[in-house]
């Protein structure tokens, strides 16, 4: 399986920029976030935290846009990173720069995580994504489950990830808040891939 979202198409040029120097820095409230080839540096005053890309295990994101009648006057994004040793880094502020942080994190972290999830699934293990679990049999959320053969489509819409059963099946969709699902875009791609496999 390959990570096929558009940001990977520009990943190589950005990494080249990272070799030459820092990609960018954003600042607010005395906090500086610097993205570079190997990870993030977060500085506040004399304190500094280095977060290598390979340490990131879970990426949680959320975003809200404010506006009316199609006119957008502001937005708020949030990013939560969790490492393998349970450290957590939360960045949340109504600034455009945070969107760049989120996109850069995903470009550098998602391909490695997707490869890891793929190996785990092919070995017969279930894959936990917060409230959702992918198993060789299908998708589970709590006591509810849908088999791969019962699923028609999956999508992220209105802040939720949704797995819909085929028409004619007397089954309800499985839904979860997107910001409760770690690495939600990877979860979505895996579900879509496994649904397609059953339809071939």
N, C-alpha and C positions, 0 to 999 in steps of 0.2 A: 504494500500500500504506500502511496506517496502523498505527502501533504500538498494539496493542490490549490490552496487559496492564493490570491494574487500577491500577497506580500512576499512569498517565496521567490517570485519572479524577479524581485529587486533585491533579494537578500545578498547576493554576491557583490554588487556594487557597494552596498552599505558596509559590508565587511571590509572591502578594500579601503573605504574611507576611514574605518576604524583603525587600520594599520597605520595610516598616515597620522591620525590624531583623533581627538575626541569628536564624536558625532555631533553632540550638542549638549548644552547645559540649560536647565530651567531653574528658576528661582521663585520662591514666594515665602513670606513670613520668616525670613532668615534661613530657609532650607534650600539647599542646592542639590539637584539630582543630575549626575553626570553619567551618560551612557557611552560606553566604549566597546571595543571588540570583545573583551573578556567578561563584561558584566556591568553592574551598576555601582556607582559610588554615591552615597548619600551623606551630605555634610550639613551639620547645623552647629555653627560656632566652631569650637575646637574639637567637636566630636565627629567621628567618621565611621561609616559602616560600609564595608565592601561586600558585595553580593555577586559571586561568580554565577554565570548562567547555569553551569552544571549543578549548582546547589538547589536550584528552583525545582520543586516537585509539583506544586499546584499553583495555578493562576486563576484568580477569581476577578471578574470585571463586572461593572455595572455602569450604566449611563442614562442620563435623563436630559431631554431637550425641552426648553421652555419657549412657547410661542403660541400664536393663534392664526387660524386661516392660512396656514402654510408659511407664515413669516416667523422665522426663528430668531429670537433675540438673546439667547443664552443657552448654556449647557453645563452639566455637571457630570464629571466622570469619577469613578473610584477604581482603585486597583489594590488587590490584596495578594501578596506573594507568600507562599509557605514553603519552607525548605524541608529537606529530608529529616533534619533533627528538630523539627517542630518550631523553628523560629518563624516569626511572622513580621512582615513589613506591610504597612497600610499607607497608601497615599490617596488623599481625597481632597479635591479642591476644584472650584469652578474656574479652571484655566485651560487654555488650548494646549499648553505644553504637555499636560498629562496624557493627552491622547497620543502624542508622539512616543511617550514612555511606554504606554500599553502596546502600541504597534511594534515597537522595537523589541520588547520583551517576548512577544509572541513569535516574531521572526526568528529569534535566537534560541528559544526554549522549545517551541512546539515540535519541530522535526525530531529532536531527540526523544521527547516524551511519546510521540506517535510510534516511533520505532520500538520503544520499550513496551507500550501497550500491545502492539502487534505480536511481539514475542510471547508475552504473557497469555494472550488469547489463544494463540496457536498451540500453546502447551496445555490447553484445556482448562485454564483458570478463569474465574470470573473477574470482571474489571469493575471496581467500585468508582463511581463518579458522584460522590456525595449521596443524595437520596436515591440515585439511580444506579442500578447494577446491570451490567451486560454479561450474559452467560452464554454458553453454547446453545442453550435452548431458546433464549430470547431476552426481553427487557423486563426488569423487575423494579418495582417501587413499593416498598413495604410488603403488604400481602398481595398486591396486585401484580399481574404479569401478562405479557403478550408474547406469544411465540414469534419467531422470525417469519414463519409462514403466514401469520395473521396480520402482519404489519404491511401497510401500504406506503407510508411516507413519514418523513421526520423533518422538522424545521424549527428555526428559532424565530419567534414572532411576538411582538408586544412584551418583550422582557421575559419570555418563557420558552423553554424547549419542549416540544410536543411530538409525541409518537402516535400516529393515527392508525387505527385498524382499517382493514380493507372494507369497502362498501359491502353491505349485506351481513357483516359480522355483528352479532349483538354484543359488542364489547365497547367499552369506553376507552377514550384516548388516555395515555399516560402523559402527565404534564408535571413540570417542576420549574420553579423560578430559576432563570438562567444564572443569576448571581449566587445561587446556592450550589451550583454544579461546578466543581473544579475542572479547568481545561474544557470548557463547555463546547468550543468549536471542534475539538478532537472527538469528544463524545458524539457530537452530531455526525461528523464524517464517518466514524466507525459504524454507527447505526445505519446510515444511508448505504454504506458499502455492504453491510450484512443483509440488508433488505434486498438490495440488487442481486446478491448472490442467490437468494432463494427464488428470485423471479427469472433467472436465466434458464 
